[in-house]
Each structure stands twice: as C-alpha cells, then as structure tokens.
Amino acid sequence: MSNKRLIYVIGMMVAFGLFVSLSGCGTTKTGAGESTITILIAEDPPSFNAMISDTGYDSLVMELVMLGLTDVDPQGNVLPELAAELPTVDNGGVTVDDGAGTMEVTWKMRKDIQWSDGKPVTADDVVFTWNAIMDPEMGTWIPGIDYIDSLEKVDDYTFKILYNTIYPAYLTQLGGEQLVIWPAHYCKAEQGFSAWDCGREPLSDGPYILKTWVAGDHLSFTRNPKYYQQGKPAIENVVVRVVPDATVRKTMMINGDADIDMWVTEQVIADMKNSGKVGVSISPNNRWVVRLFMNEAAKGTVDPVASPHPILSDVRVRQAIRAAIDVDTISKQIFYGYGVPVWTEFFRPPYACNIPRPKFDIEAAKTMLEQAGWNDADGDGVRECHSCLNAPEGYKMEMEFMTYAEYGEPLILTHQFIAEALGRIGMKLNLSVIQGSVMWADTQSGGTEQTGNFDIDLWDDGYSGFDPTDYIWELYASDAATPDYGWNIVRWQNEEFNNLLNESYTLDEDFRKVTFCRMAQILDEQLPDILMFSAVNADAFSLRLQGVQSSSNDLVTWNIADWQIVK
C-alpha cells in the first residue's frame, strides 16, 4: 500500500483543552534544558512498525530507534545503514543470470552496530525479520516479496537473497522509509510481525531509546549510548507530543514551545514564515501529487468489462475533465504558489519523460463531451447521454465526488473548485468528504476504493526513493485491480502497458528509461487518473535547530542523529 499523508483532526473542544494544557510547556520552559527538543504530531503512532499501518507517524518514531539495511536521502540517493556497502554488479554483490532472468544479491553488514542491550546486530536478525514477514498466517506483504525465492544466511554478517526475476528496487527492499530489521532475541515470533509487542516496545539500534509512551499525550526518548556513530546524536532527549489540532501546533511553534511540526500545509507556511522563530524546510524533490481517480467500473462494482462506468469508462470524458481544470489557478490561489503543475507519473529524475503539458481549454472540453454523446438537450445545465458509449439514453451526467478530510482546507477548497469547474461544462458533481481511514480501508472494512464504491476521488499520492517500478505496478497493473491486492482502484486495463511494466524489471537503465517514457505516453493518452500538481512536502522547525531537512523519501527524522541545537 502506498504512502498516504493521514493528518487526523479532532474536535475543537479537545483541541482547546490540549492548547490550555500544552501552551507554556515547551522545550525551554519545562526545566528540561537546552538538550531536549519537542516534535509535534497529530495523533499517536499505531506502533513503531511502519510496514503495517503506514500513517507516517509510525515512520517518524521508527527512525528514532530502529535501522534498516539502507535509507534514502532527500535527493533519492540510497545510503547504507546496517549494510557495510551497497551491493552492485560492479563490486560483485549482484549476480545476474540473463538466460534465466534471475539475480542473486549478497549483503555484507556492518560489524560495529549493537542493540541497546549490548547484543550485536547480525544476519540472524535479518533472517528472523524476513521469516516473520513471510509467515502465511501472521506476516505481511512488502514490495517485491513475490520476486524472492529465498533469503539465506552466509555467515554472522553476510546473507544473500535469491530473486526469481530481475528486481531493480532491491537496494531499498529491506530499508527505506518503512522497513527496519527487528531483533531475533527480543521480538517474539509467535506473536506475529503485525502484532508483536516489540512493535510498541522496541529494542533500539538507532540514535534514541524509547523511555515512556503515554497514549494520547507523548512519547519520550533518550540518547542511545551504544549508537554506532561516535558522538551522535548531539541532542540528549526528544519528546514527541500528540497535538491533534493544526492551529494549536502552529501557535506552539510560533511561541517557541515546540521544535518540529511535521507535514505543514501551504497555509501554515505562509503564517509562520515571518514569525522570526520558525523556519520551514521544503523537500528538494516533490512526491505527493494531487490527482483525480476516476472509476472505470460502475460504482459499487470492480469489473470494468462486465459493468463499465456509465460516464467515466469513455476516455473522451476523462480527457474533457482534464481540459476543464485550471491547475495554475489552484496552485496560485489555494496552494500559495507551492503547488507545482505535474501531468505525468514520470516527472522525477532519473526517469523524467518529455510529455507535453495538457492545455486548460473549457471550449475544447465541451466539444469532447459533445463528441462523446453527452449533450444538455433539456437545458437544465447538466448533460445527458444521447448515443454515448456505456450509458442508457437520457442518463444524467451526475456523479459523487469525494475527498478525504485529514489533509485540511487546501484540499477541501480544491475539491470545491474542481466541482465548480466541471459544472461549467455540464457535469454535476455531488461533494462528499470522508475520513481517509474509510477511503483507503480494505474490502472487509468497507473501504470505498477497494470495494469500488466511488465515482471520482481526489487525493495525493506518489512514490518514495528513486525507483517508481513497484509504485507504478500498484497503481496501474491489471493484476493490481484485484481488490486488496493493489491500488489500481480505477480498474484500468491495458495489455501493452502491462507488458512494458514487466519489461521494466531490469538493471539496464537505458532500456528502463525508454520503457518508462512509452508507459508515460500510454498513461497520457488513456488517463486512468489525472495528475494535476505536486503538493509541498515541508516541515516547520525551530530556528534553534540546525540540520533539519525535509524529505519526500522519508520522514523529517530521517537524519535526526545529525541535528544540533545552535541557540
């Protein structure tokens, strides 16, 4: 499942109570001293195991205490953590069998990393973690899991992975922003990877150790004296405080009562930038692209062939919707100029493709709808089907248009803006705002998208790191249209695209670039979803902190061991 930014907002009465209790209890007014910082989050992390729930808050605290084989910096460069080096073909760490289409990757681990109880981190921990993930009853799915035949220990600090295909994203499969290695001697395998106690009471090999967790209030951490990087972290204590209301978090930052507010919106950036106490770190590369997901199967169904959507199954309608939306106005007026227009999945290096930007053209949009058999014959402002593709004669061009509440005001205003824009071309959209936890839930929990119970949805998504292959598979592969198996929630099917996607699983970078750009052309022509602009990925920080760098590939705490207090 892809990363989604869940920022839950609780009622104003609760927020007011928190404001009364928290204001005045910041980093310099508690007696904790200059070696304590406070990080604000909107809700409790579900656990320290970000692979399970992926709220972002779990990744943030996970980075404080746990290490993976690798991590990814803000520019998309993969960095070794538990790994002694990155295995490649050139250094002999990767062996490819071109005839069989398989590969073997050998990982060498650092020998100077310990758990906080003094025991070494070894290949046994990697094997333990992998076996827990693979458990058919209590494990979980991770990207690329189907491509691994086995993971085997070679010696205490070496293991190898045997792949049944060429898997380009191997460098971050056991690392990155979500997956860490768990201690074999501490976690209880019988409890299961998704539920074990060590997910809430982790044993640290990272820069900090969890001291206390008061649910709904705060988590406190202290410096790990056994951390492998000598002299780090420089800051002794970290308090992660739960403050649900964004306005309260903003006030605490401006008053100097907190040091980090993660995932600040464009409006909050505008409010903070002249405070004199708060800086804003913006990721050098954008990830989160605001987009429209248009269901090609009839609402409430998941088969676009047996039950095509009466309106959205026609690509001409999808093209008309794109032409009718003024992305520049949304960016400038609603997102304070921080929204950067994006119209293709392949807009980030090293796989950026030259896809011409679509034009905003209301009249062209109207013409497309007329050519598709949608006209307003009765003059009520809403078009009806007259010899259209998949709707009965006279069917009204009326649909439900949903977004999620947690993002906040900018997305709600965008939601309204798009509905008004499409109303001008004769399309009636009925607005609804729901919780992201409902929108993205699995079928058993009644998730609106996995069950196909939607027409058009508006939200933001994108991939971390440098390799888009798994993300593209999740969003567009035909197999990923199976409920709960992927996120092809629009049920788009394209055989040529599937074949190209399969071919992109190679280590031949030149071939991958050509293949990705042909895939970009198909997406541009068929429009399974409409990409509009990238939302800012930013974190607010106290100006007394040095070293904070926002990253679209990870959470702001990715480099917390390097932070320093400068004043």
TIFIGU-512560 format. One record per residue (C-alpha): residue number from 1; x, y, z. Coordinates in nm, 2 decimals. Layout:
<atoms>
ATOM  seq    east   north      up
ATOM  NUM       X       Y       Z
...
</atoms>
This chain:
<atoms>
ATOM  seq    east   north      up
ATOM    1    0.00    0.00    0.00
ATOM    2    0.13    0.34   -0.09
ATOM    3    0.23    0.60    0.15
ATOM    4   -0.08    0.85    0.23
ATOM    5   -0.05    1.15    0.45
ATOM    6   -0.30    1.10    0.72
ATOM    7   -0.34    1.41    0.94
ATOM    8   -0.63    1.34    1.16
ATOM    9   -0.81    1.65    1.30
ATOM   10   -1.00    1.61    1.63
ATOM   11   -1.28    1.83    1.75
ATOM   12   -1.22    2.19    1.86
ATOM   13   -1.32    2.13    2.22
ATOM   14   -1.05    1.86    2.25
ATOM   15   -0.80    2.09    2.07
ATOM   16   -0.88    2.38    2.31
ATOM   17   -0.82    2.15    2.61
ATOM   18   -0.49    2.05    2.47
ATOM   19   -0.39    2.40    2.40
ATOM   20   -0.46    2.50    2.76
ATOM   21   -0.26    2.21    2.89
ATOM   22    0.03    2.23    2.64
ATOM   23    0.10    2.60    2.59
ATOM   24    0.39    2.72    2.80
ATOM   25    0.53    2.37    2.84
ATOM   26    0.78    2.38    2.55
ATOM   27    1.15    2.30    2.53
ATOM   28    1.29    2.59    2.73
ATOM   29    1.01    2.63    2.99
ATOM   30    1.00    2.28    3.14
ATOM   31    1.33    2.28    3.31
ATOM   32    1.44    2.00    3.07
ATOM   33    1.73    2.22    2.94
ATOM   34    1.87    2.30    2.61
ATOM   35    1.93    1.94    2.52
ATOM   36    1.57    1.85    2.48
ATOM   37    1.36    1.91    2.18
ATOM   38    0.98    1.86    2.12
ATOM   39    0.83    1.72    1.80
ATOM   40    0.46    1.77    1.73
ATOM   41    0.24    1.51    1.57
ATOM   42   -0.14    1.50    1.52
ATOM   43   -0.21    1.15    1.66
ATOM   44   -0.04    0.86    1.83
ATOM   45    0.16    0.63    1.60
ATOM   46    0.00    0.29    1.57
ATOM   47    0.33    0.13    1.65
ATOM   48    0.70    0.16    1.56
ATOM   49    0.64   -0.09    1.27
ATOM   50    0.57    0.14    0.98
ATOM   51    0.53   -0.15    0.74
ATOM   52    0.19   -0.24    0.90
ATOM   53   -0.01    0.08    0.90
ATOM   54    0.19    0.35    0.72
ATOM   55    0.04    0.66    0.88
ATOM   56    0.37    0.85    0.87
ATOM   57    0.37    0.89    1.25
ATOM   58    0.50    0.54    1.29
ATOM   59    0.78    0.61    1.04
ATOM   60    0.87    0.92    1.22
ATOM   61    0.92    0.75    1.56
ATOM   62    1.07    0.44    1.39
ATOM   63    1.35    0.65    1.26
ATOM   64    1.44    0.75    1.62
ATOM   65    1.51    0.39    1.74
ATOM   66    1.55    0.15    1.45
ATOM   67    1.77    0.09    1.15
ATOM   68    1.71   -0.08    0.81
ATOM   69    1.97   -0.21    0.57
ATOM   70    1.96    0.12    0.39
ATOM   71    1.79    0.46    0.39
ATOM   72    1.72    0.71    0.12
ATOM   73    1.82    1.08    0.14
ATOM   74    1.61    1.38    0.01
ATOM   75    1.77    1.36   -0.33
ATOM   76    1.68    0.99   -0.37
ATOM   77    2.03    0.86   -0.31
ATOM   78    2.04    0.52   -0.13
ATOM   79    2.26    0.52    0.18
ATOM   80    2.38    0.21    0.38
ATOM   81    2.28    0.18    0.74
ATOM   82    2.31   -0.17    0.87
ATOM   83    2.48   -0.26    0.54
ATOM   84    2.85   -0.22    0.51
ATOM   85    2.82   -0.13    0.14
ATOM   86    2.56   -0.12   -0.13
ATOM   87    2.58   -0.44   -0.34
ATOM   88    2.62   -0.38   -0.71
ATOM   89    2.72   -0.57   -1.02
ATOM   90    3.05   -0.39   -1.03
ATOM   91    3.15   -0.48   -0.67
ATOM   92    3.03   -0.84   -0.71
ATOM   93    2.74   -0.80   -0.47
ATOM   94    2.49   -0.86   -0.75
ATOM   95    2.50   -1.15   -0.99
ATOM   96    2.25   -1.16   -1.28
ATOM   97    2.16   -1.47   -1.48
ATOM   98    2.04   -1.32   -1.81
ATOM   99    1.94   -1.66   -1.95
ATOM  100    1.72   -1.75   -1.66
ATOM  101    1.61   -1.39   -1.59
ATOM  102    1.71   -1.42   -1.22
ATOM  103    1.95   -1.24   -0.98
ATOM  104    2.14   -1.30   -0.66
ATOM  105    2.22   -1.02   -0.42
ATOM  106    2.48   -1.07   -0.14
ATOM  107    2.46   -0.82    0.15
ATOM  108    2.75   -0.75    0.39
ATOM  109    2.66   -0.60    0.72
ATOM  110    2.85   -0.36    0.95
ATOM  111    3.01   -0.54    1.24
ATOM  112    3.00   -0.24    1.49
ATOM  113    2.63   -0.20    1.54
ATOM  114    2.47   -0.32    1.87
ATOM  115    2.12   -0.34    2.01
ATOM  116    2.08   -0.12    2.32
ATOM  117    2.11   -0.42    2.54
ATOM  118    2.46   -0.48    2.41
ATOM  119    2.40   -0.77    2.17
ATOM  120    2.53   -0.73    1.81
ATOM  121    2.30   -0.68    1.51
ATOM  122    2.37   -0.97    1.28
ATOM  123    2.24   -1.16    0.98
ATOM  124    2.03   -1.37    1.22
ATOM  125    1.82   -1.06    1.28
ATOM  126    1.77   -1.02    0.91
ATOM  127    1.67   -1.38    0.86
ATOM  128    1.44   -1.36    1.16
ATOM  129    1.27   -1.04    1.02
ATOM  130    1.23   -1.20    0.68
ATOM  131    1.08   -1.52    0.82
ATOM  132    0.83   -1.31    1.03
ATOM  133    0.73   -1.11    0.72
ATOM  134    0.68   -1.43    0.52
ATOM  135    0.47   -1.61    0.78
ATOM  136    0.15   -1.71    0.59
ATOM  137   -0.07   -1.65    0.90
ATOM  138    0.09   -1.36    1.08
ATOM  139    0.32   -1.20    0.82
ATOM  140    0.26   -0.91    0.58
ATOM  141    0.32   -0.81    0.22
ATOM  142    0.61   -0.59    0.12
ATOM  143    0.71   -0.46   -0.22
ATOM  144    0.89   -0.72   -0.43
ATOM  145    0.80   -1.00   -0.19
ATOM  146    0.68   -1.22   -0.48
ATOM  147    1.01   -1.19   -0.65
ATOM  148    1.22   -1.35   -0.37
ATOM  149    1.27   -1.73   -0.37
ATOM  150    1.48   -1.73   -0.06
ATOM  151    1.69   -1.53    0.19
ATOM  152    1.98   -1.72    0.33
ATOM  153    2.24   -1.66    0.60
ATOM  154    2.60   -1.70    0.47
ATOM  155    2.78   -1.60    0.80
ATOM  156    2.71   -1.38    1.10
ATOM  157    2.74   -1.06    0.90
ATOM  158    2.66   -1.18    0.55
ATOM  159    2.34   -1.30    0.38
ATOM  160    2.21   -1.35    0.03
ATOM  161    1.88   -1.30   -0.15
ATOM  162    1.78   -1.52   -0.44
ATOM  163    1.53   -1.35   -0.68
ATOM  164    1.32   -1.53   -0.94
ATOM  165    1.33   -1.22   -1.16
ATOM  166    1.54   -0.90   -1.21
ATOM  167    1.43   -0.67   -0.93
ATOM  168    1.56   -0.31   -0.97
ATOM  169    1.44   -0.19   -0.63
ATOM  170    1.65   -0.44   -0.43
ATOM  171    1.85   -0.17   -0.26
ATOM  172    1.56   -0.05   -0.05
ATOM  173    1.36   -0.37   -0.01
ATOM  174    1.48   -0.42    0.34
ATOM  175    1.52   -0.05    0.43
ATOM  176    1.39    0.29    0.31
ATOM  177    1.11    0.47    0.49
ATOM  178    0.90    0.18    0.61
ATOM  179    1.10   -0.14    0.68
ATOM  180    1.36   -0.20    0.95
ATOM  181    1.54   -0.51    1.09
ATOM  182    1.40   -0.65    1.42
ATOM  183    1.60   -0.82    1.69
ATOM  184    1.57   -1.20    1.69
ATOM  185    1.65   -1.24    2.06
ATOM  186    1.39   -0.98    2.17
ATOM  187    1.08   -1.00    1.94
ATOM  188    0.85   -1.30    1.99
ATOM  189    0.80   -1.47    1.65
ATOM  190    0.48   -1.64    1.78
ATOM  191    0.31   -1.31    1.82
ATOM  192    0.34   -1.23    1.45
ATOM  193    0.51   -0.95    1.26
ATOM  194    0.19   -0.74    1.25
ATOM  195    0.12   -0.76    1.62
ATOM  196    0.43   -0.84    1.82
ATOM  197    0.49   -0.65    2.15
ATOM  198    0.83   -0.52    2.03
ATOM  199    0.64   -0.31    1.77
ATOM  200    0.52   -0.09    2.06
ATOM  201    0.82   -0.15    2.30
ATOM  202    1.11   -0.15    2.05
ATOM  203    1.47   -0.25    2.13
ATOM  204    1.69    0.02    1.98
ATOM  205    1.98    0.01    1.75
ATOM  206    1.91    0.36    1.63
ATOM  207    2.01    0.70    1.78
ATOM  208    1.75    0.71    2.06
ATOM  209    1.58    0.47    2.31
ATOM  210    1.21    0.49    2.39
ATOM  211    1.17    0.58    2.76
ATOM  212    0.79    0.63    2.80
ATOM  213    0.47    0.63    2.59
ATOM  214    0.17    0.79    2.74
ATOM  215   -0.11    0.72    2.48
ATOM  216   -0.27    1.03    2.35
ATOM  217   -0.02    1.26    2.51
ATOM  218    0.35    1.20    2.44
ATOM  219    0.64    0.96    2.38
ATOM  220    0.98    1.04    2.53
ATOM  221    1.32    0.93    2.41
ATOM  222    1.67    0.95    2.54
ATOM  223    2.01    0.93    2.36
ATOM  224    2.13    0.57    2.29
ATOM  225    2.48    0.54    2.44
ATOM  226    2.56    0.24    2.22
ATOM  227    2.47    0.41    1.89
ATOM  228    2.73    0.32    1.63
ATOM  229    2.81    0.68    1.51
ATOM  230    3.05    0.82    1.76
ATOM  231    2.95    1.15    1.92
ATOM  232    2.59    1.12    1.78
ATOM  233    2.32    1.22    1.84
ATOM  234    2.41    1.56    1.98
ATOM  235    2.07    1.62    2.14
ATOM  236    2.01    1.42    2.46
ATOM  237    1.63    1.39    2.48
ATOM  238    1.34    1.40    2.23
ATOM  239    0.97    1.44    2.33
ATOM  240    0.72    1.36    2.06
ATOM  241    0.40    1.52    2.17
ATOM  242    0.05    1.45    2.04
ATOM  243   -0.14    1.77    1.95
ATOM  244   -0.44    1.69    1.72
ATOM  245   -0.53    2.05    1.62
ATOM  246   -0.31    2.21    1.35
ATOM  247   -0.39    2.56    1.48
ATOM  248   -0.26    2.47    1.82
ATOM  249    0.06    2.32    1.67
ATOM  250    0.12    2.63    1.47
ATOM  251    0.08    2.85    1.78
ATOM  252    0.32    2.63    1.98
ATOM  253    0.58    2.66    1.71
ATOM  254    0.55    3.04    1.69
ATOM  255    0.56    3.08    2.07
ATOM  256    0.87    2.87    2.09
ATOM  257    0.70    2.59    2.27
ATOM  258    0.80    2.32    2.02
ATOM  259    1.08    2.25    1.77
ATOM  260    0.93    2.04    1.49
ATOM  261    0.58    2.04    1.33
ATOM  262    0.58    1.77    1.06
ATOM  263    0.39    1.80    0.73
ATOM  264    0.29    2.16    0.74
ATOM  265    0.05    2.29    0.48
ATOM  266    0.10    2.58    0.24
ATOM  267   -0.13    2.80    0.45
ATOM  268    0.07    2.72    0.77
ATOM  269    0.39    2.80    0.59
ATOM  270    0.26    3.14    0.49
ATOM  271    0.15    3.21    0.85
ATOM  272    0.49    3.10    1.00
ATOM  273    0.74    3.24    0.76
ATOM  274    0.75    3.59    0.92
ATOM  275    0.74    3.48    1.28
ATOM  276    1.12    3.51    1.34
ATOM  277    1.12    3.19    1.54
ATOM  278    1.03    2.93    1.28
ATOM  279    1.19    2.81    0.97
ATOM  280    1.04    2.58    0.71
ATOM  281    1.23    2.30    0.54
ATOM  282    1.09    2.20    0.20
ATOM  283    1.19    1.88    0.03
ATOM  284    1.42    1.93   -0.27
ATOM  285    1.20    1.68   -0.47
ATOM  286    0.83    1.67   -0.46
ATOM  287    0.65    1.34   -0.42
ATOM  288    0.29    1.40   -0.33
ATOM  289    0.09    1.46   -0.65
ATOM  290   -0.27    1.57   -0.61
ATOM  291   -0.48    1.38   -0.86
ATOM  292   -0.83    1.26   -0.96
ATOM  293   -0.90    0.89   -0.96
ATOM  294   -1.19    0.81   -1.20
ATOM  295   -1.36    0.47   -1.16
ATOM  296   -1.39    0.29   -1.49
ATOM  297   -1.62    0.03   -1.34
ATOM  298   -1.97    0.11   -1.24
ATOM  299   -1.99    0.25   -0.88
ATOM  300   -2.00   -0.04   -0.64
ATOM  301   -1.85   -0.29   -0.88
ATOM  302   -1.49   -0.39   -0.97
ATOM  303   -1.52   -0.52   -1.32
ATOM  304   -1.50   -0.25   -1.59
ATOM  305   -1.58   -0.51   -1.87
ATOM  306   -1.89   -0.66   -1.72
ATOM  307   -2.00   -0.33   -1.56
ATOM  308   -1.84   -0.03   -1.72
ATOM  309   -1.89    0.30   -1.56
ATOM  310   -2.17    0.48   -1.75
ATOM  311   -1.97    0.80   -1.77
ATOM  312   -1.61    0.76   -1.69
ATOM  313   -1.54    0.44   -1.89
ATOM  314   -1.51    0.67   -2.20
ATOM  315   -1.16    0.81   -2.23
ATOM  316   -1.30    1.12   -2.41
ATOM  317   -1.49    1.21   -2.09
ATOM  318   -1.17    1.17   -1.89
ATOM  319   -0.99    1.39   -2.13
ATOM  320   -1.26    1.66   -2.11
ATOM  321   -1.24    1.66   -1.73
ATOM  322   -0.86    1.73   -1.76
ATOM  323   -0.91    2.01   -2.01
ATOM  324   -1.17    2.18   -1.79
ATOM  325   -0.95    2.22   -1.48
ATOM  326   -0.73    2.53   -1.44
ATOM  327   -0.44    2.39   -1.24
ATOM  328   -0.25    2.71   -1.24
ATOM  329   -0.53    2.89   -1.05
ATOM  330   -0.55    2.62   -0.79
ATOM  331   -0.17    2.63   -0.74
ATOM  332   -0.15    3.01   -0.71
ATOM  333   -0.47    3.09   -0.52
ATOM  334   -0.53    2.78   -0.30
ATOM  335   -0.18    2.64   -0.26
ATOM  336    0.00    2.98   -0.23
ATOM  337    0.22    2.91   -0.53
ATOM  338    0.38    2.60   -0.38
ATOM  339    0.18    2.36   -0.60
ATOM  340    0.40    2.27   -0.90
ATOM  341    0.20    2.15   -1.21
ATOM  342    0.25    1.78   -1.28
ATOM  343    0.08    1.58   -1.55
ATOM  344    0.28    1.26   -1.57
ATOM  345    0.40    1.00   -1.32
ATOM  346    0.74    1.02   -1.48
ATOM  347    0.84    1.37   -1.38
ATOM  348    1.12    1.30   -1.14
ATOM  349    1.48    1.22   -1.22
ATOM  350    1.63    0.99   -1.33
ATOM  351    1.32    0.89   -1.52
ATOM  352    1.17    1.22   -1.62
ATOM  353    0.99    1.20   -1.96
ATOM  354    0.91    1.47   -2.21
ATOM  355    0.53    1.46   -2.21
ATOM  356    0.37    1.78   -2.33
ATOM  357    0.17    1.96   -2.08
ATOM  358   -0.21    1.94   -2.14
ATOM  359   -0.39    2.27   -2.21
ATOM  360   -0.66    2.42   -2.00
ATOM  361   -0.94    2.47   -2.25
ATOM  362   -1.30    2.49   -2.15
ATOM  363   -1.44    2.50   -2.50
ATOM  364   -1.23    2.20   -2.61
ATOM  365   -1.37    2.02   -2.30
ATOM  366   -1.73    2.09   -2.41
ATOM  367   -1.65    1.98   -2.76
ATOM  368   -1.51    1.65   -2.64
ATOM  369   -1.82    1.58   -2.43
ATOM  370   -2.05    1.65   -2.73
ATOM  371   -1.84    1.42   -2.95
ATOM  372   -1.88    1.15   -2.68
ATOM  373   -2.26    1.18   -2.70
ATOM  374   -2.32    1.40   -2.39
ATOM  375   -2.54    1.70   -2.46
ATOM  376   -2.77    1.92   -2.25
ATOM  377   -3.08    1.88   -2.46
ATOM  378   -3.33    1.99   -2.19
ATOM  379   -3.13    2.30   -2.10
ATOM  380   -3.10    2.23   -1.72
ATOM  381   -2.72    2.28   -1.72
ATOM  382   -2.65    1.90   -1.68
ATOM  383   -2.57    1.69   -1.99
ATOM  384   -2.75    1.37   -2.07
ATOM  385   -2.65    1.07   -2.27
ATOM  386   -2.75    1.08   -2.64
ATOM  387   -2.59    0.78   -2.82
ATOM  388   -2.30    0.78   -2.57
ATOM  389   -2.08    0.48   -2.51
ATOM  390   -2.19    0.30   -2.20
ATOM  391   -2.50    0.47   -2.05
ATOM  392   -2.87    0.44   -2.13
ATOM  393   -3.03    0.72   -2.34
ATOM  394   -3.11    1.02   -2.12
ATOM  395   -2.87    0.92   -1.84
ATOM  396   -2.77    1.23   -1.65
ATOM  397   -2.40    1.33   -1.62
ATOM  398   -2.41    1.33   -1.24
ATOM  399   -2.16    1.17   -1.00
ATOM  400   -2.03    1.17   -0.65
ATOM  401   -1.70    1.35   -0.60
ATOM  402   -1.51    1.25   -0.28
ATOM  403   -1.20    1.37   -0.10
ATOM  404   -1.05    1.30    0.24
ATOM  405   -1.09    1.52    0.55
ATOM  406   -0.74    1.49    0.70
ATOM  407   -0.55    1.69    0.45
ATOM  408   -0.73    2.01    0.55
ATOM  409   -0.86    2.33    0.40
ATOM  410   -0.64    2.35    0.08
ATOM  411   -0.77    2.01   -0.05
ATOM  412   -1.13    2.09    0.05
ATOM  413   -1.11    2.42   -0.14
ATOM  414   -0.96    2.24   -0.44
ATOM  415   -1.24    1.99   -0.42
ATOM  416   -1.50    2.27   -0.44
ATOM  417   -1.31    2.45   -0.72
ATOM  418   -1.30    2.14   -0.94
ATOM  419   -1.67    2.07   -0.89
ATOM  420   -1.75    2.42   -1.00
ATOM  421   -1.52    2.40   -1.30
ATOM  422   -1.68    2.07   -1.42
ATOM  423   -2.02    2.22   -1.35
ATOM  424   -1.94    2.48   -1.62
ATOM  425   -1.91    2.21   -1.88
ATOM  426   -2.23    2.04   -1.78
ATOM  427   -2.12    1.78   -1.53
ATOM  428   -2.29    1.78   -1.19
ATOM  429   -2.07    1.66   -0.90
ATOM  430   -2.21    1.59   -0.56
ATOM  431   -1.95    1.67   -0.30
ATOM  432   -1.87    1.44    0.00
ATOM  433   -1.58    1.45    0.24
ATOM  434   -1.49    1.13    0.43
ATOM  435   -1.21    1.00    0.65
ATOM  436   -0.90    0.87    0.48
ATOM  437   -0.92    0.56    0.70
ATOM  438   -1.26    0.48    0.54
ATOM  439   -1.15    0.57    0.18
ATOM  440   -0.84    0.35    0.20
ATOM  441   -0.96    0.06    0.41
ATOM  442   -0.96   -0.29    0.28
ATOM  443   -1.28   -0.46    0.15
ATOM  444   -1.36   -0.63    0.47
ATOM  445   -1.36   -0.30    0.65
ATOM  446   -1.57   -0.14    0.37
ATOM  447   -1.31    0.07    0.21
ATOM  448   -1.48    0.28   -0.05
ATOM  449   -1.20    0.24   -0.31
ATOM  450   -1.12   -0.12   -0.27
ATOM  451   -1.49   -0.21   -0.30
ATOM  452   -1.53    0.03   -0.59
ATOM  453   -1.79    0.23   -0.41
ATOM  454   -1.69    0.57   -0.57
ATOM  455   -1.71    0.77   -0.89
ATOM  456   -1.43    1.03   -0.87
ATOM  457   -1.19    1.06   -0.58
ATOM  458   -0.94    1.34   -0.50
ATOM  459   -0.63    1.28   -0.30
ATOM  460   -0.25    1.29   -0.31
ATOM  461    0.00    1.01   -0.37
ATOM  462    0.34    0.94   -0.50
ATOM  463    0.64    0.71   -0.46
ATOM  464    0.94    0.74   -0.23
ATOM  465    1.30    0.69   -0.33
ATOM  466    1.43    0.68   -0.68
ATOM  467    1.26    0.38   -0.84
ATOM  468    0.90    0.40   -0.94
ATOM  469    0.86    0.04   -1.06
ATOM  470    0.67   -0.10   -0.76
ATOM  471    0.46    0.21   -0.73
ATOM  472    0.36    0.20   -1.09
ATOM  473    0.27   -0.17   -1.06
ATOM  474    0.05   -0.10   -0.76
ATOM  475   -0.14    0.18   -0.93
ATOM  476   -0.17    0.06   -1.29
ATOM  477   -0.10   -0.31   -1.34
ATOM  478   -0.41   -0.51   -1.43
ATOM  479   -0.34   -0.76   -1.15
ATOM  480   -0.34   -0.47   -0.91
ATOM  481   -0.71   -0.41   -0.99
ATOM  482   -0.80   -0.71   -0.78
ATOM  483   -0.95   -0.58   -0.45
ATOM  484   -0.70   -0.58   -0.17
ATOM  485   -0.41   -0.68   -0.40
ATOM  486   -0.31   -0.34   -0.52
ATOM  487   -0.42    0.02   -0.58
ATOM  488   -0.55    0.01   -0.93
ATOM  489   -0.87    0.12   -0.78
ATOM  490   -0.99    0.27   -1.12
ATOM  491   -0.98   -0.08   -1.26
ATOM  492   -0.78    0.03   -1.57
ATOM  493   -0.67   -0.24   -1.81
ATOM  494   -0.41   -0.21   -2.08
ATOM  495   -0.22   -0.51   -2.22
ATOM  496    0.07   -0.31   -2.38
ATOM  497    0.13   -0.12   -2.05
ATOM  498    0.14   -0.45   -1.86
ATOM  499    0.40   -0.59   -2.10
ATOM  500    0.61   -0.28   -2.07
ATOM  501    0.58   -0.28   -1.70
ATOM  502    0.71   -0.64   -1.69
ATOM  503    1.00   -0.55   -1.92
ATOM  504    1.10   -0.26   -1.69
ATOM  505    1.22   -0.51   -1.42
ATOM  506    1.57   -0.50   -1.55
ATOM  507    1.90   -0.34   -1.44
ATOM  508    1.96   -0.19   -1.79
ATOM  509    1.90    0.17   -1.70
ATOM  510    1.89    0.30   -2.06
ATOM  511    1.63    0.04   -2.15
ATOM  512    1.43    0.13   -1.84
ATOM  513    1.42    0.50   -1.94
ATOM  514    1.29    0.42   -2.29
ATOM  515    1.03    0.18   -2.15
ATOM  516    0.91    0.42   -1.88
ATOM  517    0.86    0.70   -2.13
ATOM  518    0.65    0.48   -2.36
ATOM  519    0.45    0.39   -2.05
ATOM  520    0.41    0.77   -1.98
ATOM  521    0.27    0.81   -2.33
ATOM  522    0.01    0.55   -2.28
ATOM  523   -0.09    0.70   -1.94
ATOM  524   -0.12    1.04   -2.11
ATOM  525   -0.34    0.90   -2.38
ATOM  526   -0.57    0.68   -2.16
ATOM  527   -0.58    0.89   -1.85
ATOM  528   -0.66    0.63   -1.58
ATOM  529   -0.61    0.91   -1.34
ATOM  530   -0.55    1.29   -1.38
ATOM  531   -0.23    1.43   -1.22
ATOM  532   -0.26    1.80   -1.15
ATOM  533    0.01    1.93   -0.92
ATOM  534    0.26    1.83   -0.66
ATOM  535    0.18    1.94   -0.31
ATOM  536    0.46    2.07   -0.09
ATOM  537    0.64    1.83    0.14
ATOM  538    0.75    2.06    0.42
ATOM  539    0.82    2.05    0.79
ATOM  540    0.84    2.35    1.03
ATOM  541    1.14    2.37    1.27
ATOM  542    1.26    2.60    1.54
ATOM  543    1.54    2.83    1.43
ATOM  544    1.74    2.70    1.73
ATOM  545    1.78    2.37    1.54
ATOM  546    2.04    2.30    1.28
ATOM  547    2.04    2.01    1.03
ATOM  548    1.67    1.97    0.97
ATOM  549    1.60    1.87    0.61
ATOM  550    1.25    1.77    0.49
ATOM  551    1.24    1.47    0.26
ATOM  552    0.98    1.33    0.03
ATOM  553    1.15    1.00    0.05
ATOM  554    1.13    0.97    0.43
ATOM  555    1.00    1.15    0.74
ATOM  556    1.17    1.45    0.88
ATOM  557    1.35    1.25    1.15
ATOM  558    1.55    1.05    0.88
ATOM  559    1.87    1.23    0.99
ATOM  560    1.79    1.33    1.35
ATOM  561    2.13    1.19    1.46
ATOM  562    2.28    1.49    1.28
ATOM  563    2.06    1.76    1.43
ATOM  564    2.22    2.02    1.67
ATOM  565    2.09    2.29    1.89
ATOM  566    2.26    2.61    1.79
ATOM  567    2.09    2.87    2.01
</atoms>
